[in-house]
């Protein structure tokens, strides 16, 4: 009997902590919190003006939201789903990422061409480094030692040593790089080239690079947990390109909502979550069948730029 009770308690605990997607709604200054397994919005949170970027930390139990027009970052407590603090940014924060060790939060100041490194234990402790030009997507290596920055207007990726906060390498990519992501092991970098309709695939050990063509005006890309598949949102095609990374060929093109932008992979459910700016909703793609299994109404102009799924 005790064993059965223990199993029941464990099952309740698992149900109490679902994987959640935090979707920024730029047109109405809110964040929609979606229970991915249930396929529904469980909370809507008022944040700053024109929210775009998202970074999540399971360790800190926090979600960080960049608000472009109010020039700040909203800090959400994931236990209460409420904003508990605001970090002022003198600029236009867009891209955001948190180190896997949860010690440093990185923010891309779009118009000032800089990256701000914020100590998560003390938000007043900040450092910065200038990159060129118009920094957009950010991603941090699994060991937290490197920060990769998509510099949109110089068509390159800046590689930053996070200890010294200095650029150690610049990698030429396609035209207007924007979204950026890493494989789980940190060995492969994916960079979306908006004007070239392509994705650059970069080996982070040798810096060798290959390029895959996708749909019209891609925005973001995310690999599956096993790094076998890459999913790319194409904003002007209203589609997601599904790419087999072993062959580097497109194996499916899926129609989703109008102007898909943010995209993330939920390893627990093997589902891909896609935010559609034009339709004000989120599409859930089954990674096994490459079919849309549900659509969830969110808020006005949903973007969700960054890693927005809290596991």
C-alpha positions in Angstrom: 0.0 0.0 0.0 2.8 2.4 0.9 4.4 1.7 -2.5 1.2 2.5 -4.3 0.8 5.8 -2.3 4.4 6.8 -3.2 3.7 6.2 -6.9 0.5 8.2 -6.7 2.4 11.1 -5.0 5.1 11.0 -7.6 2.5 11.1 -10.4 0.9 14.1 -8.8 4.2 15.8 -8.6 4.9 15.2 -12.3 1.5 16.6 -13.2 2.1 19.7 -11.0 5.1 20.8 -13.0 4.2 20.7 -16.7 6.4 22.1 -19.5 5.3 25.6 -20.1 5.8 27.9 -23.1 6.1 31.7 -22.5 4.9 33.6 -25.6 5.5 37.3 -25.9 2.6 39.2 -27.5 4.2 42.4 -28.8 1.0 44.1 -29.8 -0.7 44.0 -26.4 2.2 44.0 -23.9 1.5 40.6 -22.5 3.0 37.1 -22.2 0.8 34.0 -22.7 1.8 31.0 -20.6 0.9 27.8 -22.3 0.7 24.3 -20.8 2.1 22.3 -23.8 0.7 19.0 -22.8 -2.8 20.4 -22.2 -2.6 22.7 -25.2 -4.1 25.7 -23.5 -3.2 29.1 -22.1 -3.1 28.9 -18.3 -2.1 32.5 -17.6 -1.7 35.9 -19.3 0.9 38.2 -17.7 1.1 42.0 -18.2 4.7 43.0 -18.9 6.5 46.0 -20.4 5.8 47.7 -23.7 6.4 45.8 -26.9 7.8 42.5 -25.4 9.9 40.4 -27.8 12.6 38.2 -26.4 12.4 35.3 -23.9 14.9 33.5 -21.7 13.9 30.9 -19.1 15.8 29.4 -16.1 14.5 26.3 -14.4 17.2 26.7 -11.7 16.2 30.3 -10.9 12.5 29.6 -11.5 12.4 32.8 -13.5 11.5 34.0 -17.0 13.1 37.1 -18.5 11.3 39.2 -21.1 12.8 42.0 -23.2 10.5 45.0 -23.7 11.7 47.1 -26.6 9.7 50.2 -26.2 9.7 50.5 -22.4 13.5 49.7 -22.4 13.4 47.2 -19.7 13.3 43.5 -18.8 10.4 42.0 -17.0 11.3 39.2 -14.5 8.6 36.6 -14.0 8.4 34.2 -11.1 7.4 30.9 -12.6 5.7 29.7 -9.4 3.3 32.6 -9.2 3.3 33.6 -12.9 3.7 37.3 -11.9 6.2 40.0 -12.7 8.3 40.5 -9.6 10.9 42.9 -10.9 11.9 45.1 -13.8 15.5 45.7 -15.0 16.0 49.0 -16.7 18.0 49.0 -20.0 19.0 52.3 -21.6 18.5 51.1 -25.1 16.4 48.7 -27.1 16.6 45.2 -25.7 15.6 42.5 -28.2 17.5 39.2 -28.1 18.1 37.6 -24.7 19.7 34.4 -23.4 20.7 33.0 -20.0 23.8 31.0 -19.4 23.1 27.3 -18.7 24.7 27.8 -15.2 22.1 30.5 -14.7 24.7 33.0 -13.4 24.6 35.6 -16.3 21.8 37.0 -18.4 22.8 38.3 -21.8 20.8 41.0 -23.5 21.2 42.4 -27.1 20.7 46.1 -27.3 19.6 46.4 -30.9 20.3 50.1 -31.6 23.4 50.6 -29.5 25.2 47.6 -31.0 26.1 46.2 -27.6 25.6 43.1 -25.4 24.9 43.6 -21.8 25.9 40.9 -19.3 23.8 41.0 -16.1 24.6 39.1 -12.9 21.5 37.2 -12.0 22.4 37.3 -8.3 22.6 41.1 -8.4 20.9 42.8 -11.4 22.9 46.0 -10.7 26.1 44.3 -11.6 26.4 44.7 -15.3 29.1 44.6 -18.0 28.9 45.2 -21.7 30.7 44.6 -25.0 30.2 46.3 -28.3 29.4 44.1 -31.3 28.7 45.2 -34.9 26.0 45.6 -35.9 22.4 45.3 -34.8 22.8 42.3 -32.5 19.8 40.0 -32.7 19.7 36.3 -31.7 21.9 35.1 -28.8 22.8 31.6 -27.5 25.2 30.4 -24.9 27.3 27.2 -25.0 26.5 24.4 -22.6 29.6 25.1 -20.5 28.6 28.8 -20.3 32.0 29.8 -21.7 31.0 31.2 -25.1 28.2 33.5 -26.2 27.2 33.5 -29.9 25.7 36.7 -31.3 23.9 37.1 -34.7 25.0 40.5 -35.9 22.3 41.3 -38.4 23.8 44.3 -40.3 27.3 43.0 -40.6 26.3 39.5 -41.8 28.3 37.7 -39.2 28.3 35.8 -35.9 30.4 37.2 -33.1 31.8 34.6 -30.7 32.4 36.1 -27.2 34.5 34.7 -24.4 32.1 35.1 -21.5 34.8 35.4 -18.8 36.7 38.2 -20.4 33.5 39.5 -22.3 35.6 40.0 -25.4 35.0 38.9 -29.0 37.4 36.1 -29.9 36.1 35.3 -33.4 33.9 36.6 -36.1 32.2 34.2 -38.6 30.9 35.4 -41.9 27.4 34.0 -42.6 24.6 34.9 -45.0 22.7 38.2 -45.4 20.8 39.4 -42.3 21.4 36.7 -39.7 18.8 36.8 -37.0 17.7 33.7 -35.1 20.4 31.5 -33.7 20.5 28.2 -31.8 22.8 25.4 -30.7 22.7 21.6 -30.6 22.4 20.1 -27.1 26.1 19.2 -27.1 27.2 22.7 -28.3 29.1 21.3 -31.3 26.8 22.7 -34.0 25.5 26.3 -34.4 22.5 27.1 -36.5 22.2 30.6 -37.9 19.1 31.9 -39.9 20.0 34.2 -42.8 16.8 36.2 -43.5 17.6 37.7 -46.9 19.3 34.6 -48.3 16.5 32.3 -47.4 19.0 29.9 -45.8 20.5 28.5 -42.6 24.2 28.4 -41.9 25.3 25.2 -40.1 28.6 25.8 -38.3 30.9 23.3 -36.5 31.9 25.1 -33.3 35.2 23.1 -33.1 36.6 23.5 -36.6 34.4 26.5 -37.7 33.6 24.7 -41.0 30.3 25.8 -42.5 27.6 24.5 -44.8 24.4 26.2 -46.0 20.9 24.9 -46.5 18.2 26.7 -48.4 14.8 27.0 -46.7 11.6 29.1 -47.3 11.0 32.8 -47.8 12.4 35.1 -45.1 13.3 32.6 -42.3 13.3 34.0 -38.8 14.3 31.3 -36.3 15.6 27.7 -36.2 15.6 25.0 -33.5 17.1 21.5 -33.5 15.4 18.5 -32.0 16.8 17.2 -28.7 18.7 14.4 -30.6 20.0 16.9 -33.1 18.7 14.8 -36.0 16.2 17.4 -37.2 16.1 21.1 -37.6 12.9 23.2 -37.7 12.9 26.7 -39.4 10.1 29.3 -39.4 9.6 31.0 -42.8 7.8 34.3 -42.2 6.7 35.1 -45.7 5.8 31.5 -46.7 3.8 30.9 -43.5 5.6 27.6 -43.2 8.1 25.6 -41.2 10.9 23.8 -43.0 11.7 20.4 -41.5 15.3 19.4 -42.3 17.1 16.1 -41.9 20.4 17.1 -40.5 22.2 13.9 -41.5 21.4 14.5 -45.2 20.9 18.3 -44.8 17.8 18.1 -47.0 14.3 19.4 -46.4 12.0 16.4 -45.7 8.8 18.4 -45.1 7.3 21.8 -45.4 4.5 22.4 -43.0 1.8 25.2 -43.4 1.4 27.0 -40.0 -0.1 30.3 -38.9 0.5 33.6 -40.7 4.0 35.0 -40.2 5.6 32.3 -38.0 8.5 33.7 -35.9 9.6 32.1 -32.6 10.0 28.4 -32.5 11.1 25.9 -29.8 11.3 22.1 -29.3 9.7 20.4 -26.3 11.8 17.3 -25.7 9.3 15.8 -23.2 6.4 15.7 -25.6 8.4 15.6 -28.8 6.4 18.6 -30.0 7.5 21.8 -31.8 5.9 25.0 -30.6 5.6 27.9 -33.1 4.4 31.4 -32.5 2.6 33.1 -35.4 2.8 36.9 -35.4 0.1 37.3 -38.1 -2.5 34.9 -36.6 -2.0 35.7 -32.9 -1.7 32.0 -32.1 0.6 29.2 -31.4 0.8 26.0 -33.5 1.8 22.7 -32.0 3.6 20.4 -34.4 4.0 16.7 -33.7 7.7 15.9 -34.4 6.9 12.3 -35.4 4.3 12.9 -38.0 5.3 16.5 -38.9 1.6 17.5 -38.7 0.0 20.3 -36.8 -2.0 18.8 -34.0 -3.5 21.9 -32.4 -3.6 25.7 -32.5 -3.8 27.8 -29.4 -5.1 31.4 -29.3 -2.6 33.8 -27.7 -2.4 37.6 -27.8 -1.8 40.3 -30.4 1.4 39.8 -32.5 2.9 36.8 -30.9 6.7 36.5 -31.3 8.5 34.5 -28.6 12.1 35.2 -29.8 14.5 33.0 -27.9 14.3 29.9 -25.7 10.8 30.1 -24.4 10.0 26.6 -23.1 10.5 26.0 -19.4 11.1 22.3 -18.8 
